[in-house]
Every structure is written in structure tokens, then in C-alpha cells.
Amino acid sequence: MVSKELPFTKTQIEEIIKTYPTPFHIYDEKAIRGNAEDMKRAFSIVNGFKEYFAIKALPNPYILKILAEHGFGADCSSLPELLLAQEAGITGENIMFSSNDTPAEEFKKAKELGAVINLDDISHIEVLEKATGLPDIVCFRYNPGPLKGGNELIGKPEEAKYGFTREQLFEGYEILKKKGVKRFGLHTMVASNELNVDYFVETARILFEVIVEISQKLEVGFEFVNLGGGIGIPYRPEQERVSFDAVAVGVKKAYDETIGKAEIAQPNVYFECGRVITGPYGYLVTEVRHMKHIYKDYVGTDACMANLMRPGIYGAYHHITVLGKENAPLTRKYDVTGSLCENNDKFAVDRMLPEINRGDLLVIHDTGAHGFAMGFNYNGKLRSAELLLRPDGGVFKIRRAETVEDYFTTLDLKGLKSFR
Ligand SMILES: *Cc1c(COP(=O)(O)O)cnc(C)c1O
């Protein structure tokens, strides 16, 4: 039987829910730290490696602070994400600001923090210059278009709204050079939840080749190349994780064969992964509220899409463990649902599981990235708490659950009374 491991027992969870009622996300700090170290170790063979954690995956400053202790920076794409990084003590060039369709105020804040600004479009050079003046270092996001095959989640690069065309890169760096910018970076992000090592190596090679060409043609030096994020995780128990070592070895080889051989500045290699850093180490814990038997058999939980959107919007698979029934035979076929008035509010469809009863505790796996983060308040649903399972087995609340009062905070009810 294929299964997935848990970092806690049923007894531990029963203890935790006495203080923190379900549903909640709980993150395994020890595993997150171990994974961060594993990534750092594997990529230490690559020139100047650094990872900037993509905040959107798990926007919690406690997590950012943990990752910063392992030398990670932060990848931000909005003003609130910049502020989260700042709260976690991540500042200056430890912040990568990779946004798109960016408002001028966000460029201002990024510049004020000394972040590395990554421009999504050639027209933003002027916008940035007007907003704050050009910083010392400027990076462009490259969209390789037809040079790069599509990835299932993100689609074909030439259909994607992001980045500069190849021609625009040459034009853009020429403009920067004329304006006196001395430090340059190049970035791309063309994959999402990709499990194929070759995809990353191939992308890296495309970037390295274009760096050689631009460096030689424009006589500029690149300080870094940011390979983006997109490393996938094994949501299904039969899938295998991407080996950081395999990606690192492939990237190093591509680097040595391109940039390494050219008489140009030798840029550092960065990643800005989110999912692979925290995704597998988060769990949504929920209690079975009702069982319902009509044309199909339904398990109604006390969580819903507001806590985890991925199954509803992408049909994504998230493994489910019924606590205390880990070894029970999978004899029943269920749809596991939430309480939202949308029929796609299902965590699993036609899933084989052990026989489930009211009051059972379910653990939905791999919610440590794009889980809590994608939450919303549609249908008056409230977002859950986020807990951290500490390395000593203790539990620390890193975000409280939303209350009805939170839901009402943006409404002026005094104004409503006198409104006719
Ligand atoms: C989403 C995103 C990332 C992180 O992607 P993961 O799939 O979580 O690794 C990195 N950079 C940019 C610009 C993004 O939009």
C-alpha cells in the first residue's frame, strides 16, 4: 500500500486540538530546516548559489525568519510581501522583487529596502526611473518564448504574460548601460510544479547562453542569474522528489560549458523556489463533521476551499490520511468535501479510503505551499490558524484563526445605520 509519512501521531494531534480547534495548518519546522540545509549543501557546487524563498508560497514571517537562519533571502512580488520580508529581518539585496504589472509605489518600497528589482517589461525601465531613479543593480525577467517547451501548470512561455522577449533583453540592457547602471542580473521563471530535472537544466542552459551573448555583444558583466522557482513536489505517494543534487550537477555542467568557457564575468546562480521549500512539510488537519450517503458517499469536513484551493481550482491531488486508520484497508470510495456552496469544494473525488466515521481526524498532506496562502473569504468562510510543530515536539501558533470580527473589519456598520 502506498502511503505518506506524518511527523506527528494521532495522540499528539488530539492533544493539540484541545488548544487549537480544527481546522488548522501545521508546519514541520525540523523538516523545513533539514530541507533548507539539503538544498544549500547540494547547490554549494554551483557558483555563488543563493535561494530567495518565494513568499507567496507560505507568507508567514515566522517561516521567513527560520529560512533566513539558513541563509535564504526572500522573493517578493507585492508591497505586503515586501513588508513581511522586512518584519522577518530580511532586507537589502536579500530581497528579490520579482513582480509584474507593478504599481510605482511598490518599486519605491523595494528601492527603499535596497531590494534587487527584477523588471517584467522593457517599459518599466522608464517607470522605475521616474518613480525612484534607477538602482545600482537591475535585473530583467526573460521569457524565452518558443525556445522553451511548455510546462503543464504554467503553460507555454509564448502564451505567458511575463517577461522580455529575447530582442528586448539586448535593447533593455543597452538602455541600462547608457543610463549608467553597472550591475546586471537576468531572471526567468517558466515552470511550476515541475518534477523533471532536465527541464531546469535546459532552462538554465538557455539563460547561460543568452548571458554569454549579451555580455560579449554589449560588453557588460552579469552579477547573477536567477533561475526562478518551479521545482515540483511529489503530491502523489508514488511520485519521487526532485533530487537537488541532480539539478545542481546539471546546472553546474551547463554553466561550465557556457559561461565557464567564455571570457566574461562569472555570475552567481540563484533560485527563488517556494513550493519545494515548504510544500511537503505542511498539513491541513480537519475533523469529519458529517457523513452523507446519496448517489455517492460524502465525507463532510470542517475545512473547505478557503483553507486549501488547489484541489478545487486545479483538480490537484492531495494525499489524505485518516488518523488512527493508517493501516486500515482502503475499502471505501468517498468524495471528501468542505462546506462551501460550490460543488468543486472537494479535497478528493472518488478517493479510496478506510471506512470513515463522524469525528475522525483527517490529515491533508502537502499544504505547506500555496495552501493557507491562497485562502479567501468567499461564502463567509474564515481562514484557519497556522501552527508550527517545533523540533522539540512543542507547538507554537504562528497565526491565529480568523474570527467573524475580522470578516467585518472592512465594513462601516455605523455608516450603514444612517444609510438610506
Ligand atoms: C510563484 C513564483 C515563484 C515560486 O514558484 P514555486 O513554484 O513555488 O517554486 C518564483 N518566482 C516567481 C516570479 C513566481 O511567480
The ligand as an SDF file (V2000), in Angstrom:
LIG
                    3D

 15 15  0  0  0  0  0  0  0  0999 V2000
    5.4690   31.6450   -7.9430 C   0  0  0  0  0  0  0  0  0  0  0  0
    6.7840   32.2180   -8.2380 C   0  0  0  0  0  0  0  0  0  0  0  0
    7.9440   31.6200   -7.7230 C   0  0  0  0  0  0  0  0  0  0  0  0
    7.9280   30.3610   -6.9000 C   0  0  0  0  0  0  0  0  0  0  0  0
    7.3610   29.2980   -7.5790 O   0  0  0  0  0  0  0  0  0  0  0  0
    7.3230   27.8380   -6.9080 P   0  0  0  0  0  0  0  0  0  0  0  0
    6.5890   27.0500   -7.9510 O   0  0  0  0  0  0  0  0  0  0  0  0
    6.5820   27.9700   -5.6470 O   0  0  0  0  0  0  0  0  0  0  0  0
    8.7220   27.4130   -6.7240 O   0  0  0  0  0  0  0  0  0  0  0  0
    9.1530   32.2120   -8.0040 C   0  0  0  0  0  0  0  0  0  0  0  0
    9.2320   33.3370   -8.7500 N   0  0  0  0  0  0  0  0  0  0  0  0
    8.1410   33.9360   -9.2620 C   0  0  0  0  0  0  0  0  0  0  0  0
    8.3140   35.1620  -10.0590 C   0  0  0  0  0  0  0  0  0  0  0  0
    6.8800   33.3950   -9.0320 C   0  0  0  0  0  0  0  0  0  0  0  0
    5.8140   33.9770   -9.5500 O   0  0  0  0  0  0  0  0  0  0  0  0
  1  2  1  0
  2  3  1  0
  2 14  2  0
  3  4  1  0
  3 10  2  0
  4  5  1  0
  5  6  1  0
  6  7  2  0
  6  8  1  0
  6  9  1  0
 10 11  1  0
 11 12  2  0
 12 13  1  0
 12 14  1  0
 14 15  1  0
M  END
$$$$
